[in-house]
Amino acid sequence: MLAKELSVNVETIRFYERKGLIKQPPKPMQGYRHYPKETVNRMHFIKRSQELGFTLNEIEGLLALNDSPCSKVQELANKKLIAVQKKDG
């Protein structure tokens, strides 16, 4: 169900789980896994970040900054913006 909601392949979700980007919820006896809202939001963040040109390694770094000061996040975003502008320029 998450794959359909996000318009991604189920294997994409499994890949993100193996990579540690999202946590795999327990599998119920019947039916589909139910992902918590936090995981859905994380998947949206991952997909949007990819659309903006971030690599999965960069996204992993961004997710790790969750508890870091905002200045560190801002610095990383500024570096990426400069790289994107150079690519487009």
C-alpha positions as YAML, in Angstrom:
chain: A
units: angstrom
residues:
- id: 1
  name: MET
  ca: [0.00, 0.00, 0.00]
- id: 2
  name: LEU
  ca: [2.87, 2.38, 0.77]
- id: 3
  name: ALA
  ca: [4.36, 1.71, -2.65]
- id: 4
  name: LYS
  ca: [1.09, 2.64, -4.33]
- id: 5
  name: GLU
  ca: [0.65, 5.77, -2.20]
- id: 6
  name: LEU
  ca: [4.15, 6.97, -3.11]
- id: 7
  name: SER
  ca: [4.06, 5.70, -6.72]
- id: 8
  name: VAL
  ca: [7.19, 3.61, -6.21]
- id: 9
  name: ASN
  ca: [8.00, -0.05, -6.70]
- id: 10
  name: VAL
  ca: [7.81, -2.34, -3.67]
- id: 11
  name: GLU
  ca: [11.46, -3.20, -4.29]
- id: 12
  name: THR
  ca: [12.33, 0.49, -3.81]
- id: 13
  name: ILE
  ca: [10.85, 0.33, -0.32]
- id: 14
  name: ARG
  ca: [12.72, -2.90, 0.43]
- id: 15
  name: PHE
  ca: [15.95, -1.30, -0.83]
- id: 16
  name: TYR
  ca: [15.48, 1.70, 1.49]
- id: 17
  name: GLU
  ca: [14.86, -0.71, 4.36]
- id: 18
  name: ARG
  ca: [18.05, -2.66, 3.61]
- id: 19
  name: LYS
  ca: [20.00, 0.60, 3.33]
- id: 20
  name: GLY
  ca: [18.65, 1.69, 6.72]
- id: 21
  name: LEU
  ca: [16.84, 4.76, 5.42]
- id: 22
  name: ILE
  ca: [13.50, 3.53, 6.77]
- id: 23
  name: LYS
  ca: [12.52, 0.90, 9.33]
- id: 24
  name: GLN
  ca: [10.58, -2.17, 8.32]
- id: 25
  name: PRO
  ca: [7.46, -2.66, 10.42]
- id: 26
  name: PRO
  ca: [6.57, -6.16, 11.59]
- id: 27
  name: LYS
  ca: [4.71, -8.27, 9.04]
- id: 28
  name: PRO
  ca: [1.16, -9.07, 10.10]
- id: 29
  name: MET
  ca: [-0.19, -12.62, 9.89]
- id: 30
  name: GLN
  ca: [-2.36, -11.51, 6.98]
- id: 31
  name: GLY
  ca: [-2.35, -8.55, 4.66]
- id: 32
  name: TYR
  ca: [0.13, -5.75, 4.15]
- id: 33
  name: ARG
  ca: [2.64, -4.15, 6.47]
- id: 34
  name: HIS
  ca: [1.39, -0.92, 7.99]
- id: 35
  name: TYR
  ca: [3.96, 1.84, 7.97]
- id: 36
  name: PRO
  ca: [3.68, 4.56, 10.61]
- id: 37
  name: LYS
  ca: [3.13, 8.17, 9.52]
- id: 38
  name: GLU
  ca: [6.77, 8.96, 10.38]
- id: 39
  name: THR
  ca: [7.97, 6.41, 7.82]
- id: 40
  name: VAL
  ca: [5.56, 7.72, 5.18]
- id: 41
  name: ASN
  ca: [6.85, 11.26, 5.80]
- id: 42
  name: ARG
  ca: [10.43, 9.99, 5.58]
- id: 43
  name: MET
  ca: [9.69, 8.32, 2.25]
- id: 44
  name: HIS
  ca: [8.17, 11.55, 0.93]
- id: 45
  name: PHE
  ca: [11.31, 13.37, 2.05]
- id: 46
  name: ILE
  ca: [13.57, 10.81, 0.33]
- id: 47
  name: LYS
  ca: [11.65, 10.95, -2.94]
- id: 48
  name: ARG
  ca: [11.46, 14.76, -2.96]
- id: 49
  name: SER
  ca: [15.16, 15.03, -2.15]
- id: 50
  name: GLN
  ca: [15.96, 12.73, -5.09]
- id: 51
  name: GLU
  ca: [13.82, 14.92, -7.34]
- id: 52
  name: LEU
  ca: [15.92, 17.89, -6.21]
- id: 53
  name: GLY
  ca: [19.12, 16.11, -7.19]
- id: 54
  name: PHE
  ca: [20.34, 14.66, -3.91]
- id: 55
  name: THR
  ca: [21.95, 11.22, -4.03]
- id: 56
  name: LEU
  ca: [20.89, 8.50, -1.60]
- id: 57
  name: ASN
  ca: [24.17, 8.95, 0.28]
- id: 58
  name: GLU
  ca: [23.47, 12.67, 0.64]
- id: 59
  name: ILE
  ca: [19.90, 11.95, 1.72]
- id: 60
  name: GLU
  ca: [21.20, 9.48, 4.30]
- id: 61
  name: GLY
  ca: [23.39, 12.29, 5.62]
- id: 62
  name: LEU
  ca: [20.44, 14.68, 5.73]
- id: 63
  name: LEU
  ca: [18.37, 12.16, 7.65]
- id: 64
  name: ALA
  ca: [21.24, 11.68, 10.10]
- id: 65
  name: LEU
  ca: [21.20, 15.42, 10.76]
- id: 66
  name: ASN
  ca: [17.74, 15.13, 12.25]
- id: 67
  name: ASP
  ca: [19.13, 15.82, 15.74]
- id: 68
  name: SER
  ca: [21.88, 18.18, 14.58]
- id: 69
  name: PRO
  ca: [21.86, 21.95, 14.83]
- id: 70
  name: CYS
  ca: [20.08, 23.80, 12.02]
- id: 71
  name: SER
  ca: [23.31, 25.52, 11.00]
- id: 72
  name: LYS
  ca: [24.82, 22.19, 9.96]
- id: 73
  name: VAL
  ca: [21.78, 21.38, 7.84]
- id: 74
  name: GLN
  ca: [21.87, 24.87, 6.29]
- id: 75
  name: GLU
  ca: [25.55, 24.47, 5.42]
- id: 76
  name: LEU
  ca: [24.92, 21.18, 3.62]
- id: 77
  name: ALA
  ca: [21.94, 22.61, 1.75]
- id: 78
  name: ASN
  ca: [23.97, 25.64, 0.66]
- id: 79
  name: LYS
  ca: [26.76, 23.42, -0.69]
- id: 80
  name: LYS
  ca: [24.24, 21.41, -2.69]
- id: 81
  name: LEU
  ca: [22.60, 24.57, -4.02]
- id: 82
  name: ILE
  ca: [25.96, 25.86, -5.24]
- id: 83
  name: ALA
  ca: [26.68, 22.51, -6.93]
- id: 84
  name: VAL
  ca: [23.27, 22.52, -8.65]
- id: 85
  name: GLN
  ca: [23.72, 26.12, -9.80]
- id: 86
  name: LYS
  ca: [27.13, 25.29, -11.27]
- id: 87
  name: LYS
  ca: [25.63, 22.31, -13.11]
- id: 88
  name: ASP
  ca: [22.82, 24.46, -14.57]
- id: 89
  name: GLY
  ca: [25.07, 27.42, -15.28]
...
